[in-house]
Amino acid sequence: MSPAAIELLGLLAGTLTTISFVPQVWQVWKSKSAKDISLGMYAIFVAGVAMWLGYGLLVGSAPVYLANTVTLILAGAVLVMKVIFDRRERRKPAQDKQ
């Protein structure tokens, strides 16, 4: 496989795995709820993606750093919404939760 084909494969893989977060971001934003999303999972995932971004920058791999930059933004948005929406939910009076 040529270096250009390998780079294209990496870009396509990164595009697919990155855009897979768009429906989650949209759903959380639209519903203003992230109660069924694991805070721990997203916190660990965002940290891992940040490290992959750093790795991609250090080794100069465009597919790695481009995909992980966008993934970090999308997954980070879900993480931030999770924290914000969960705080709002906890502040609601008990009667509003029913």
N, C-alpha and C positions, 0 to 999 in steps of 0.2 A: 504494500500500500504506500502511495506517495505521501510525502510530508504534507502536501496541500490537502489530500483526501483525509488524512488523520486529523488535521486542524478543522476541517469541515465537519467531520464526525463529532469532534469535541464541541464545536459550536452548536450543532443540532441537538446533541444530548443535553447540553447546558440550557438551551432554549426550552426544550420539553420539560425538563425537571423544574426549571424556574417558573414557567407559566402555569405549572400545576398548582401553584399557590394562589393564583388570581381568583379562582372560585371561592376559596376559603376566605380571602380578604374581603371579597364582595359580600359573602354571606354574613360575616361578622358585622361588617359595616351596615348592611341593610337591616339586619335584625337588632342591632345595637345590643347584642348578647354574645358572650363567649363562654357561657357557663359550662358547656360540654367540652371545652378545650383544656388540655392539661397545661397548667402554668409551668410545671417542671420540665415537661417535654419541650415546650417552645423556648424556654430559657436556655436549656442545654443545646438545642438545635441552633439557636441564634449565635451562641458562643462558638459552636463548631463551624458554622458558616463564616463567621468573622475570621476564624483561623484559616479556613480554606482560602478566603480572600487574601489574607496575608501571604499564604503559601504561593498562590497564583502570582501575586506581585513580585515576590522574591525570585521565583523561577522564570518569570516573564512569560507565563502561559495565558494568552488572551482568552481562550475558552474558560479557563478556571476563574480568572479574576472578573471577567465580564458577567458570567452567570452568577457568581457568588455575590457580586455587588448588587444585582437586581434581587436575588433571593434574600439577601440581608435586609433590603428595604421592605420587601413584601412580608417576610416572616417577622421582621421587627415591628411592622405595622400591626400584625395580628397580636404580637406580644404586648404592645402598648395598649391596644384596644382591650385585650383581656384584662389587664390591670385596671384600666379606667372603668370599664363596664362592670367588673366585679365589685369595685368600690362603690359605684352607684347603687348596685343591687343590695349591698350590705347596709346602705344608709336608708333604704326604703323602710317605712314602718311595716311591721309584721302583717298587718291587714292587707297591704298592697301586694304582697307576695302570693296571696291565695288566688 
